Amino acid sequence: MTQMAEPASGSPGHARHPRDPLAGKDGKRIPVLKSMRRRFFSPLPAGCAALVALAMLLGGCANTATVGSTNPDPWEPFNRVVYGFNDTVDRAALRPVASGYRKILPLAARRTVGNFFNNLRLPTTIINDLLQGKPDQARSDFERLVINTTLGLLGGFDVAASLGWPLHKEDYGQTLAVWGVPSGPYLVLPFLGPSTARDALGELPGAYYTDPLTSLENPTATLLRYSLRAIDARANLLDLDPILQQQLDPYLFLREAYLQKRRAEILESEAPLVDSVIDIEKELFND
């Protein structure tokens, strides 16, 4: 590709190249990734803009407080108190109920319950597929939702998996990460467990708008639905209890496990966008 010489810094053409779609106000070239994000994700709706701004504020405060440090847990004293509370609730109520649930229901029945809840999460996944710029995955997840809701009897049976539609899980925390919002400090939430400032903020739109389990008109039914999902999820984790009990510091073990898991999920969410940007840059610059 033949490269054209740039005009001198003092010439009028240097201020802004009218034919360069990637030129900024100062005439400098905007990186392709930033230009794509501006094109597809901006301007944001008022609610989303406030959400992103608050998440960046939380992340920025954490980064300012830990300049020159790699400490992901500046709120550790508070988090350990909440962790102790959650552990007490788990020992007193959740773990015994989950153990009874596992003894009463056979594996096939528990798998049906798990499939049902996975199917209910798909609307949130589809929305975040689109927000992350993955229309093909959104279409695949929508088809999966239709197949399992109809042929799979409201999602109780994962018919789509046997037909070649894989299960994806995307959430608003991952979307905020793809948009460049920093994670902020590690945070332990009452009853919910490990999170970060960004992921905690990302729970709000899912809980109030896109989760079919939520009914603002009937909070009692909502509580019962979430309780059943929590019991089913806890029953699936009972086999990991011996591993946690062997740790010298279970809090530290859970923190590192959660942060590594979220990094892997976020990198997987960013991969298609990054790969497409690299391909576009190669085509543009013949690299």
N, C-alpha and C positions, 0 to 999 in steps of 0.2 A: 504494500500500500504506500502510495506517495504521500509524504507528509508536507503540509504547507507551512511556510515560515510564519510565526506569530508576529503581529504588528508590534512596533515598539511600545514600551510601557507608557509613553506620553501621548500616543496617538489616540483618537477617539474610538477606533475600533477595538482598542484593548479594554475599554471599560465594559463593553458587553458585545458579544458576537450574536447578532440577531438570528443567525441560522443554526446556532449550536443549541440543541434542546437540553443539553446538560450544563449550560453556562449559568452561573449565579449572578447576583447583582454586581459583584466586583470583577466579573469577567473570568474568574477562575472556574475550572471545570469541577462540577459536583461529582463525587464518586457515584458509580452506577447504582450501588445498593441504596444509597441515600435518596437518589432521584426516584427509584422505584417505590421506596416507602412513601415518599412525598406524593407520588402520583396515585398510589392505590389506597393509602390510609389517611390521607389528609384532604380537606379538613375533617376532623372527627366530629361526631355528634356531641352535643354539650355534655351529656352524661359520661360518654367515653373519655372525652377530653379531661373532665374533672377526675375521673378514675386514674388516668395515666399521670396527670399532674400530681395527684396525691401520692401515688406509688413512687414517682421519681423523687418527691420531697422526702418520703420516708427513707428511700435508698440513699439519697444525698446526705441526709443527716447522719446516717450510719457511717457512710464513707468519710465524712468530715470528722466524726468522732474517733475514727480509727486510722487516721492518716499514718502511713508508714507501717501499718500493721496488717497482718493477714487474719486477724481474729474474726471468725464468722459469728461469734456469739457474745457481743458486748453486753447483752441483757441476761447473762447467765444466772445471776442471783435470782432474778424474777422468774426466769424459765424453770429453774430447779424447784421453786416453790410450786409452780403450776404443775410440773411433772409429778411432784409428790402427791398433789391433790388428785391428779388423774390416775395415778397408780393405786391410791386408796380406793377410789371409785371402782377401778377395774377389779381389785381383789375382793371387794365387798359385794359387788353386784354384777358387773358385766361378765367377768370370767366364769363365775358359777352358772349364770344363765346360759352363756354360750356353750359351756360343757354339757348342760342338760339338753340344750337344743341339738347338739351333735349326737348325743346318745339316743334321743328320741327319733330324729329324722335320719333315714338311711342316706348314703352318699348320693344316690340318684335324685332324691327329693331335694337335698341341699344344692345340688348342681342346677336343678330347675329354678330354685329361688335365686341363685347367683345369676343365671342367664336372664331372668326377668329384670333384675336390677341393672344389669349391664345394658339391656335394651332401653331402659328408661334414661340412661345417661347419653344415649346417642344424639338426641336433639342438641345438647350442649356441645358434644363433639363436632357435629356438623357445622354449627355456628362458628366454632373456633377454627375449623378447617378453612372456612371462607375468610375469616379475619387474618389468618396466617398466609393467605394467598395460595391455597392448595385446592383448587376447584375439582380436580380429578378425584382426590381422596374424599371430598365432600359428597360428590356424586356416588362414589362407592359406598360410603357410610349411609347415605340416604337409601340406596337400594337394599343395604343390609337391614335397615330399620323396617322397610316395607315387607321384606321377605320374612323376617322373624316375627313381626307383629301379626302377619296373616298366617302363613304356613306353620310358623313356630308357636302358634297359640299365645299371642300377646308376649312373645319373647321367652316363654318358658323353655323352649327347645331351640338350640342354636342351629337351625337348618342352614342358614347362610354360610356358616363355616364349612360345612360339608360340600357346599356348592362353589366354594372358592372365594368367598368374601371374608377377608380377615377382620379381626376386631381391632379398632383403633380407639385410643383414649386421648382426647385433647381437652384442655381446660383453659380458663381465662388467665391463670398464672403463667402458663406456657406462652399464651398469646402476648401478654405484656413483655415477657422475656424476648420473644421474637421481635417485638417493636423496639427493643433496646432499653426497656425499663430495668434498672438494677434490682437485684434481689433484696437488698436491704439486710438487716440482721436476722439471724435465726430467731424463731419465735415459737414458743409452745402455747397452744390455745387450750383453754379449759374444755374438757370432753373430746375435743377434736384431735389433740396431740400435735406432733411436729409440723412446722410450717415455716414460712419466712414472711417478712412484712409484705412483700409483693404477692405471694401466694395467698396470704390471708385476705388481702384486698380483692384478689381475684375470686374468692369464694362468694362474694356478695351478689354479683349478677347471676351466678349459677343458682344460688339458693333461692333468690327472690323472683327470677324471671324465667329461667329455662329448665329448671328441674321439675318434672311432673309430680314429684312427691310433695312439693310445696303447695299448700292451699291457705292463703292468708285469711280466708273466710272461716276456715275450720282448723284452728291451731292444734286441737286435740288429735285429729286424724293425722295431721302433719307430724306431730311428735311420735305417734305410733308407727308411722311408716318409716321415719328415720331410725327409730329404735330397732325395728326389725332388720333394717339394712345394717345397722351397727352390730347387731347380734350375729348376723350371718357373716359379716366381715371378720368379727372377732373369732368365730368358730373356725374359720379358715387359717387363723394365725396361731391356734393353740399348739401346734407342733413346734413352733419356734420358741415357746416359753423356756424350755430347757437351755437353749442357746443363750437367751437373755439372762437367765439366772446364773450362768457360769461367768458372766462378765464382772470384772472388778468395779466398773462404773457403768451401769446400764444406761444412765442418762447420756453419757458420752458416746456409747455404742449406738444408741438410737439416733442421736444427732448426726453422726458421721454417715450412718446408713441412709438416713433420709436425704441429706445434702447430696450424696453421691448419686442416689436414685433420681433426684430431681435434675441434676446436671445431665445425666444420661437422657432423660425424657426431653429436656429442652434442646439438647444438641440434635436429637432425632427430629424434633419439630423444625429446627432451623435448617437441617440438611438439604431438603428439596429447594428452598429459596436460595441458599448459598450456591448450590450446584447450578441452578438456572442462571444466576448472576454471572458465574464464572463462564458459562457457555456464551452468554450475551457479550461479555467483554472480549472473549476470543474472536467472536464474529466481527465485532466492531474494530478491533485493533490488530487482527490477524496474528495473534500471539500463539 
